[in-house]
Structure formats: C-alpha cells, structure tokens
Amino acid sequence: MKKPQLAVIIPCYNEELCIEDTVNKLFEVINSLIAKDKIADNSYLYLVDDGSKDNTWNIIEKLHNTDNRVKALKFIRNYGNQKALIAGLEGVRATGCDCAVSIDADLQQDEWAIEKFIDEYTNGADIVSGIRNNRKTDSFFKKTTALMFYKTMNILGAKIPPNHSDYRLVSKRALDIMEQFPEKQLFLRGFFNEVGLKTAYVHFDVKPRMAGESKFNFMSLMALALNGITSYSVVPLRFVAVLGFFMALFGFLAGFETVFEKIVWNNSPNGFATSIILSCVFGGTQLFCLGLIGEYIGQVYREVKARPRYIKDIELK
C-alpha cells in the first residue's frame, strides 16, 4: 500500500509562547512516522494564524524559511477557531495530501496519538476522532458545561461522541465531500460525525498547556454550542411549537374555569398574585421562544448574505 502523505493542521491565535516548540514536537512525530514507513516523507505542517495580535506570524515565517515543510496561512483578522480549522482543511486539500490531522497549537492533546490515527486510517477509516480519556485538567465549571453540551447535542439529534473535540484525522475523500458543503457556519464536529464515512476512535490523555492561556472562554463555547444546535437540529423549534400548544391549552382551561365559576357559582376568582406570576412566567417563556427562533433566523440571515468564511492575508506554500 502506498504510504499516505500526511498534513497536520494547527490553528493559532496569539501563540507566540509555544508555537515554535509545538512545531518542533510535531516534526518529531512526523519524522518518527516516516522512519517507521507509516507516512510519506513529503508530509508537512499547515499552520493557520487566526489574526494573531502578537509575534505568532513572524515566528511562523521564520519556521517556514528554515523548513519548507512548514506551510501557513494568515487571516486578515480574527475569525474564530472553527473558521481557522475549515481554512486549514481547505488549504491542505488544495496543497495536496492523502489525510489530514487537526490539533490544537498548545499540544494539550497528545501528539503521539497521531500514530494511532494513521494506523486506523491504514485499516480503512476515513475519519478518526480523538476522544480524551478524562477531564482532569479542566475546572469543575468547564467539566460541567462540557458534559451538558454533549448531552444536549445528543438529545437534540446531533450525535457527537462525548469528550470529542477537533482532534481528528480525515481522509482526502472526506475533504472532497466537505467541499460540497458551502454553508458559512459549518459545524465540523457535527459534519464529520454525520457524513456517513467509516469512522474509528482513538483515546488519548490531555496534558497541561505548555504556555499561555486558553483562547476559549464561556462566551465562545456558548457560541459554538448554539451554532452546533442550530446547524444540526430542528428539535428546539419543535419544542417551541409543542410548548406553545400546551401554553394555549392551559390558557383555554384557565379561561373555561373562570367562566364556569362566574356562571355557576357567581364567583369571580381573586388570584391577583397568581395572575402576576402567570403573566411573568408566560411572558418570559414567550421571550425565550422568540430568542430561540431568532437564533435560527440569524443562521438563515448569515447564509443568505453569502459572505466569505474568511479572508486570506498571506499564504506560505
């Protein structure tokens, strides 16, 4: 069997403290796999600078000038991690590769697990998803919100394996299929788990960050979750319809009871406090439902405008 050409995609945002070490460690992995005859010797790294404001791009340029196996793309501004991953996948497809692995720039994900990814690819898998063994390195809040995210996504119909992030291998075939999905807010975790290609799983341990701080905060993770839900499920809209039906039914029954008491017992219920509470509950529920519908309308709005996912500034090939 022909040895596959591997491309390793690394999204970067303000990673000047660790990017050089990251590149050196990934080349150790690549050179080891080449020595074992598992990948072709023209395998390479593809770094995507997501509009960094520090010295990240200058370091990447220096690395490229030292070793032309370092290829890179720079955004004109920050577009977010998902757009950087998509740009990396599209970039390596255009450059040429048989398979691509995406990994975080801080190398908290075990880079030596790439060998297991390649083994699964060699055995016929088009997609190999990395599953972290535990969340010991996360805070209690992050563990809880992550668990809620995966449970919610699965309940709503987007079947994503728990503890799977964007550490994965995808084949050239998967990249070609992704090219047929032009949507601007493509949710990669949902797409690669729903596309239907043969999938394998590799478990790995998570390490502490080498340097710097995580670029993901609560708001960015919430935005990712909302994008995933609105991209791959209409269950929330059905929930709104069902909730509206039961609210209307409750209102009808409450009105019927009031009329019945007035006609039969000549008694108008007082219930001023109850009326206020019910008004607040129903009003809040209606605003929540409007907000939920608004998220879906926002998705349609962004797609209809058909703006580019990202704008390239510089590309090093």
Summary of the structure (lengths in Angstrom):
residues: 317
radius of gyration: 24.8
end to end distance: 27.5
largest distance: 92.3
contacts: 973
relative contact order: 0.14
helix: 52%
strand: 16%
